[in-house]
């Protein structure tokens, strides 16, 4: 079967992009012919992530511009490059509407893999849009002007899909509330390279990490609330902990967070985007990994950390991390958005002697083989 994996943009090595890479590999291994399609493609990232697959840009413009290509893709798409597909697996709106048009034009069925309802159509605010040009364009143009007609297009695309995948149980619940659909949960997969390894602090000395440290791993945007994390670390009794941030961050936001850290006397280190082997070192050597994005769809960094024998902390707000963290077994969950309770949970985790084997066993359900089997069963 010829299967196309589709998403609006390829411009950062984020969670959805990693899910798509896994799906492409699993489908190809099962004997399917796979290609990927994006309205906008960063050529460098294409080579880094999908060099073994055909990748097409379905909304090329005379001038290459990410925001423009995404925003106009709903009006113009090169369907000739997609019409030979037997099935499309699409990751969220607006590319889902392109799938709907392909269904009507060429009878190509599509599956929607939804990581959350589109925030810019339903619950986005200025905090979500801050420091991100794509999000600002979506917020001011769509959320405030074109929201209702775009919600109709989104619902039209959702209602005509063949079936649905959700990133977590909490996302499935949200999809039921917004669209009244039932979705099969298909978790993000754990890269088998993330495991317990015997590293020392010398292995990360080039990062200028010399003390015990608390880790955040992932794309750094306003909604991840690194500002809350800085505040929490500043309130720890032991002031010797470094806060290490591994992930892409815009210069403006980085400057804001550095300024806050300096003011609150927190030793913060920004490492940018890292290769898997470097992340493996950090996960193994960190005291804790923390992700405190409110209503997080899943939280793959928490799974990766636990697989390396390092406990994780997040909010007990009913979102994705609550499906990963078992209280006292592989981490702790703090009262939602309560910084003081977050501090208590961090200190409790730092004091506890963890059984690394128990931690590793707790995330076996996110292994690639199990998730691949579920994917293939439901296409």
C-alpha positions in Angstrom: 0.0 0.0 0.0 1.2 3.5 -0.8 0.9 5.6 2.4 1.6 9.3 2.8 2.3 10.9 6.2 1.2 14.5 6.2 1.7 17.5 8.4 1.7 21.3 7.8 5.4 22.0 8.3 8.8 20.4 8.8 10.9 23.1 10.4 11.9 21.7 13.8 12.7 18.3 15.3 9.7 18.2 17.6 7.5 15.5 19.0 5.2 15.2 16.0 8.1 15.0 13.6 9.6 12.2 15.7 6.3 10.4 15.7 6.1 10.7 11.9 9.7 9.3 11.6 8.8 6.3 13.7 5.6 5.7 11.7 7.4 6.0 8.4 10.0 3.4 9.6 7.4 1.0 11.0 5.2 1.2 7.9 8.2 0.7 5.5 9.4 -2.2 7.6 5.9 -3.8 7.2 6.3 -3.6 3.4 4.4 -0.4 2.7 5.6 2.3 0.3 5.9 5.5 2.4 6.4 9.2 1.6 6.0 12.3 3.7 4.3 15.6 2.7 4.5 19.0 4.2 3.3 22.5 3.1 6.7 23.8 4.1 10.0 21.8 4.3 13.3 22.9 5.8 15.8 21.2 3.6 18.5 20.7 6.2 16.1 19.1 8.6 14.7 16.9 5.8 18.2 15.5 5.3 18.7 15.0 9.0 15.4 13.3 9.8 14.0 11.8 6.6 16.9 11.2 4.3 15.7 7.6 3.7 12.3 8.7 2.5 10.7 10.7 -0.3 9.7 14.1 1.2 7.5 16.5 -0.8 6.6 20.1 -0.3 2.9 20.4 -1.3 2.6 24.2 -1.3 5.7 25.6 -2.9 5.7 29.4 -3.5 8.0 31.6 -5.5 9.4 32.8 -2.2 10.1 30.2 0.4 8.4 31.3 3.6 7.1 29.0 6.3 4.3 31.1 7.7 3.0 32.0 4.2 3.2 28.4 2.9 1.3 27.1 5.9 -1.4 29.8 5.9 -2.1 29.5 2.2 -2.0 25.7 2.0 -5.6 25.6 2.8 -6.4 27.5 -0.4 -3.8 25.9 -2.8 -2.2 22.5 -2.8 -0.4 20.5 -5.4 -2.7 17.5 -5.4 -1.0 15.8 -8.4 1.8 14.8 -6.1 -0.5 13.2 -3.6 -3.2 11.5 -5.8 -1.3 8.2 -6.1 -1.7 7.6 -2.3 -3.8 4.6 -1.1 -4.0 6.1 2.4 -2.9 9.3 4.2 -2.1 9.5 7.9 -2.4 13.2 8.8 -1.2 15.0 11.8 -3.7 17.9 12.7 -5.2 20.9 11.0 -4.8 22.6 8.4 -3.3 19.7 6.6 -6.4 17.7 7.6 -8.5 19.9 5.4 -6.2 19.1 2.5 -6.9 15.5 3.2 -10.6 16.1 3.1 -10.3 17.7 -0.3 -8.2 14.7 -1.5 -10.9 12.4 -0.3 -13.5 14.3 -2.3 -11.4 14.7 -5.4 -9.6 11.3 -5.6 -11.4 9.1 -3.0 -8.3 8.7 -0.9 -9.1 7.7 2.7 -7.3 9.3 5.6 -6.6 8.7 9.2 -6.2 11.6 11.6 -3.5 11.3 14.3 -4.4 14.1 16.7 -2.1 15.4 19.3 -4.6 18.0 20.5 -7.4 20.1 19.0 -5.8 23.0 17.1 -5.0 25.5 19.9 -5.3 28.5 17.6 -8.9 27.5 16.8 -10.1 26.7 20.3 -8.1 27.7 23.4 -5.0 29.7 22.3 -4.0 32.9 24.1 -1.2 35.5 23.8 1.0 33.4 26.1 0.8 30.5 23.6 1.6 32.9 20.8 4.4 34.8 22.5 7.9 34.7 20.8 6.7 32.6 17.8 5.9 34.2 14.5 3.8 31.2 13.2 1.7 31.3 16.4 1.3 35.0 16.3 0.0 34.8 12.7 -2.4 32.0 13.7 -3.6 33.8 16.8 -4.2 37.3 15.3 -5.4 36.2 11.9 -7.3 33.0 12.6 -8.2 33.0 16.2 -9.5 36.6 16.2 -10.8 36.9 12.6 -11.3 33.6 10.9 -12.0 31.3 13.8 -15.6 30.3 13.1 -15.1 29.4 9.4 -11.9 27.6 10.1 -13.5 25.7 12.9 -16.1 24.5 10.3 -13.3 23.4 8.0 -11.6 21.6 10.9 -14.8 19.8 11.9 -15.5 18.9 8.3 -12.0 17.3 8.0 -12.4 15.5 11.3 -15.9 14.1 10.6 -14.8 12.6 7.3 -11.7 10.8 8.5 -11.6 7.0 8.3 -10.5 6.6 11.9 -8.6 8.4 14.6 -5.4 8.1 16.7 -4.9 10.2 19.9 -1.5 11.0 21.5 -2.7 9.9 24.9 -5.8 9.0 27.0 -6.2 12.7 28.0 -6.0 13.8 24.4 -8.6 11.1 23.5 -10.9 12.5 26.2 -10.4 16.1 24.8 -11.2 14.9 21.3 -14.4 13.4 22.5 -15.4 16.7 24.1 -14.6 18.8 21.1 -15.5 16.6 18.2 -17.6 13.8 19.8 -15.3 11.1 18.3 -13.6 8.0 19.7 -9.9 7.7 19.1 -7.5 4.9 19.5 -4.6 5.9 21.8 -1.2 5.6 20.0 1.5 6.8 22.3 4.8 8.3 21.2 7.5 5.6 21.2 10.5 5.3 23.3 13.7 5.2 21.3 15.5 2.0 22.4 18.8 4.0 22.6 17.5 5.6 25.8 18.7 3.2 28.5 20.8 3.1 31.7 24.4 3.7 30.8 27.5 4.2 32.9 28.5 7.8 32.3 30.5 10.2 34.5 30.4 14.0 34.8 33.5 14.1 32.6 31.4 13.0 29.7 29.4 16.2 29.9 32.1 18.6 31.0 32.1 20.2 27.5 28.6 21.5 28.4 30.0 23.3 31.4 27.9 21.2 33.7 29.9 20.7 36.9 27.3 20.4 39.7 24.3 18.2 40.2 21.6 19.3 37.8 17.9 19.2 37.0 17.0 18.7 33.4 14.3 20.0 31.0 14.4 18.4 27.6 12.3 19.5 24.6 11.4 22.5 22.5 11.4 25.6 24.6 8.3 27.8 24.0 6.3 30.0 26.4 3.7 27.3 27.1 6.4 25.0 28.5 6.6 27.4 31.5 10.4 27.3 32.0 9.8 30.5 34.0 7.9 28.4 36.6 10.7 25.9 36.7 13.3 28.6 37.3 11.1 29.9 40.2 10.9 26.4 41.7 14.6 25.8 41.5 15.3 29.2 43.1 13.2 28.0 46.1 15.1 24.7 46.7 16.9 24.5 50.1 20.0 23.3 48.3 21.2 26.1 46.0 23.9 24.1 44.2 21.7 22.6 41.6 22.1 23.7 38.0 19.1 23.9 35.7 19.9 22.4 32.3 17.7 23.2 29.3 18.2 20.9 26.3 16.2 22.0 23.3 15.6 24.7 20.7 14.8 28.1 22.1 14.3 31.5 20.3 16.8 34.2 21.2 14.2 36.5 22.7 12.8 33.9 25.0 16.2 32.7 26.0 17.2 36.3 27.0 14.0 36.6 29.1 14.6 33.3 30.9 18.3 34.1 31.4 17.4 37.5 32.9 14.9 35.8 35.3 17.5 33.2 36.3 20.1 35.8 37.0 17.6 37.7 39.2 16.6 34.6 41.1 20.2 33.4 41.4 19.6 30.2 39.4 22.5 28.7 37.5 20.9 27.9 34.1 22.6 26.4 31.1 21.0 26.4 27.6 22.4 23.6 25.4 20.2 23.9 22.3 19.1 21.0 20.2 21.2 17.8 20.9 21.8 14.5 19.2 20.4 11.4 20.9 23.8 10.3 22.3 24.3 13.6 24.1 20.7 13.5 25.5 21.4 10.0 26.7 24.3 11.3 28.8 22.1 14.0 30.3 19.2 11.7 31.1 21.5 9.3 32.8 23.4 11.9 34.9 20.5 14.3 35.8 19.0 14.1 39.3 15.5 14.7 37.8 13.8 15.5 34.6 10.9 18.0 34.9 8.2 18.9 32.4 5.6 21.4 33.7 3.7 22.4 30.6 0.0 22.7 31.6 -2.3 20.1 29.9 0.6 18.5 28.1 -0.6 16.1 25.4 2.0 13.4 26.3 5.5 14.1 27.6 8.1 11.9 25.7 11.0 13.5 27.5 9.7 12.1 30.8 9.5 8.6 29.3 13.1 8.9 28.0 14.4 10.0 31.3 12.7 7.2 33.3 14.0 4.7 30.8 17.5 5.9 31.7 16.8 5.4 35.4 16.1 9.0 36.2 12.8 10.0 37.9 10.4 12.5 36.4 8.2 15.3 37.8 5.1 17.0 36.3 1.7 18.2 37.2 -1.2 16.0 38.4 -3.6 17.8 36.0 -5.1 14.8 34.2 -2.9 15.3 31.1 -0.4 13.1 29.4 2.3 13.0 32.1 -0.2 11.4 34.5 -0.2 8.4 32.2 3.6 8.1 32.5 4.4 9.0 36.1 3.4 6.6 38.8 3.6 8.4 42.2 6.6 7.3 44.1 7.5 4.6 41.6 9.1 6.6 38.8 8.5 10.2 39.9 6.0 12.5 41.5 3.1 14.6 40.4 2.6 18.1 41.9 -0.7 19.9 42.6 -1.6 21.6 39.3 0.3 24.9 38.9 1.2 25.2 42.6 4.9 26.2 42.6 5.3 25.5 46.4 4.0 22.0 46.0 6.3 21.5 42.9 9.2 22.5 45.1 8.1 20.0 47.8 7.9 17.2 45.1 11.4 18.1 43.7 12.9 18.0 47.2 11.1 14.7 48.0 12.4 13.2 44.7 16.0 14.4 45.4 15.9 12.8 48.9 14.4 9.4 47.8 16.6 6.4 46.8 15.1 5.2 43.5 15.2 1.6 42.2 16.4 2.2 38.6 15.2 -1.2 37.5 11.6 -0.4 38.7 11.8 2.9 36.8 12.9 1.2 33.5 10.2 -1.5 33.8 7.5 1.2 34.3 7.9 2.6 30.7 8.2 -0.7 28.8 4.6 -0.1 27.5 6.0 2.7 25.3 8.4 0.4 23.4 8.5 0.7 19.6 7.5 -2.9 18.9 4.2 -2.6 20.9 3.3 0.7 19.4 4.2 -0.4 15.9 1.9 -3.4 16.2 -1.0 -1.2 17.3 -0.4 1.2 14.4 -0.4 -1.6 11.8 -3.4 -3.2 13.3 -5.5 0.0 12.9 -4.6 1.2 9.4 
